[in-house]
Amino acid sequence: MSLRKIDASAIVPLVEYGKQRGERRKRIAEIKKDRRMEVGPYATFYFECYETMLHQVHEMLFIEKGGDEQLPDELAAYNPLIPQGSELVATVMFEIDDPVRRTQVLATLGGIEDRAFLRVGGETIRGIAEEDQERSRDDGKASSVQFIRFPFTSAEIAVFKSGAGDVVVGFDHPNYGHMAVMTAAVRKALARDFD
């Protein structure tokens, strides 16, 4: 079972974190490699957990150096992205290097945050976009970063953890209808997010 919430006592002092940063970054890279999936030509799902969010909070504090005053905002931003035992949570990034192409593609993907799904054992689990801010603008342009949670029933969790059949991750957006089968390594890593 994973931890479900970061509190202030988990935060390493800035000076100490600076000394540990290189080693911590290597360790988190190892964790993250089995928590990511590419879907189609542009989208990558980064499935979050306590460890990835704890790393993100530390990095934000280290880079921005806002100290104790900054910590509550970082905890408020990143704690909601930690799965709570019956869900998976992903940061979905549309990664397009060329800025002109990125603008063109994102302009066609309005509402994509509501078109993500996981398919487990024949059941489709619709993604629910985080409501912290608008992810598609009124002009139809999607944000290049989306935060999406996938709520599971206990039966869907059992199938996911069993390893039987395929888990498919995808979008059914009219301009981005792509899917990918989750690897066994990713599925095993994500199974630990459930109670």
Number of C-alpha atoms within 10 A of each C-alpha: 9 15 13 17 18 19 12 10 7 10 15 12 13 17 10 9 17 14 10 12 17 10 11 14 13 11 13 15 13 11 15 18 13 18 21 20 19 20 22 15 11 17 20 18 21 20 26 23 26 20 18 19 21 21 17 16 21 20 17 14 20 17 9 9 13 11 12 10 9 14 19 12 11 17 18 11 13 18 19 18 24 26 25 20 18 15 18 23 26 23 17 24 17 21 13 16 9 8 9 9 11 15 15 11 19 18 16 17 20 21 18 23 24 17 19 24 21 23 18 21 17 13 13 16 18 19 22 17 22 17 9 9 8 14 22 20 12 9 9 15 19 23 21 19 15 20 23 24 24 19 20 21 10 12 12 19 19 16 17 22 15 12 14 11 11 18 22 18 21 24 23 14 17 11 12 19 13 18 18 16 16 18 14 13 12 16 19 17 15 21 20 13 23 19 13
